[in-house]
Amino acid sequence: MGRSQGHLDPGETTVAAALREAFEEAGVEGSVDPDVFGSFSYRKESAPHRYQVSVHLLEVSRMATEFPEKAMRKQKWFPLKIAIRDVAQPGLRTLLQRLR
């Protein structure tokens, strides 16, 4: 049975999930701050329930050229100002604004 994307595995901490998801989705490896930087909730158009997201900061040490979701994702860095402007989730936008 496959893992639900973005969900915690049984017994998994949010720190471990952040590190796993960063690698699976973007090929990012590094050190995750154990403190939750913030959280937000959102609803996917295709699902009736809301998702609660805990956000951790991650200091990147390496970008892998191969990662599990490479065929579905693009690796691209953005200046913070552009990321704040273009991010889809308002809750995430609020958290990104705190990084200024």
Phi, psi and omega in degrees: 000131183281159178282141174285129183300128176082001181260156175285137171283157178306126179079359182277138176277164177293330177296311180296321179294320179298315180295316180297311182296320179300319179288311183301318186270332186224358181072020183270131174236148180170202183250125182264131174293126183292339179279138175290122180288325180176180179212162176204165177234155178205167178236129175282146180299330184271359184230142182281342185258164180268151177251137176255126184243128171261132184249130175243147173278145182228127175269115185286131176246339183201145173245117180283147177275337176238133178206159190307321185255024183304321181292339183257350188231161172241139174268122178203133177265144179232146169299148183307318181302318180289319179300316179299318182293321191260349183296141186282326185269120179303323179295322177290322177302316179300318179294318180298325179296334178290342182281344182302000000 
